Amino acid sequence: MPKSLLSLPPKSRLRLSFTALLLGLLAACSSPQRQAPIVDRSSASASAGAAATASSGSAPIVSAGGAAGYTGAPRSYVVRKGDTLYKIAVEHGKDYRDIAALNQLESPDRIIVGQTLRIDPAEGASPAAGVPAVATPVVIGAPLENRPLGDAAKPATRPPADAAPAKPADTAKPPEAAKPAPATDAPKPAASDDGPITWAWPTGGRVIEGFDEARNKGLDLGGAIGDPVLAASDGKVVYAGNGLRGYGQLLIVKHNDNYLSAYAHNSKLIAQYGDSVKRGQKIAELGNSDSDRPKLHFEIRRQGKPVDPTRFLPAR
């Protein structure tokens, strides 16, 4: 401390020191300050949000509705040794002429072992194959807002408490899954899928051999050559001939899209292809064609599959 200050009274020295300290503080406050740098992190935050979305376990929403409602391809059949077009038609409940036309066969006798035949016509075009599903990624969070630093002190504007909340954007609801059809029992003898069918016995002879799915696909009914063979129900003759080995002179009557009946080993065919017949109408005469004894072999088929005729015929 200079000697000039020491010569001053103690109160003067204290006042002078306080004044100097106050001036120093004022000088420090008035000096320019360096502001912290402003860093724009909006792009970094957006990148971080995308990375979080990619790293999360959420999978993209995939729309694959193109394949919905596709029921599958129609039936087909590969020709085996010993097959004839008539046999294939009977086994599938079809008219052999329809199968021939569907496969553009010039003659029903010209089928080759290993040849694939279409049994059913296509009911509709199948969906285009190989079309990739469109992936729509789930958007997580809203984009970050980049505002100047000067607006940071302004409070965010909030809607009034009684204001109605904003409605979310409408999103397409996924189609409801089709409810499985309830299981139905086997068709009752008195009805078919297309309406009621009333059945009657095709001849008055007794049953000499019953139905066996492995050995006998129908009923063998005894009788004498020339006995009348009657239509078991109303329908249309879709086959009349002897082209099916093991059946002799054969008639096939189609009753609707699901049921047909067959009458084999006749000695004479009265109804012809395309004829409409009524239940109880004489359509043939019993015989022993392609058989070791006179009999009528009678079958009922549902969608081409043999079923036990006694389930449908009235009791006697």
Secondary structure, DSSP 8 states (H G I E B T S, - for coil): --HHHHTS-HHHHHHHHHHHHHHHHHHHHHS----------HHHHHHHHHHHHHHSS---EEE-GGGTT------EEE--TT--HHHHHHHTT--HHHHHHHTT-S-TT---TT-EEE-S---S----TT---EEE----S-------GGGTTS------TTS-------------------------TTEETTEE-----S-S--EEE--BTTTBSSEEEE--TT-EEE-SSSEEEEEEES-STTS-EEEEEE-SSSEEEEEEEEEEE-S-TT-EE-TT-EEEEEB-TTSSSSEEEEEEEETTEEE-GGGTS---
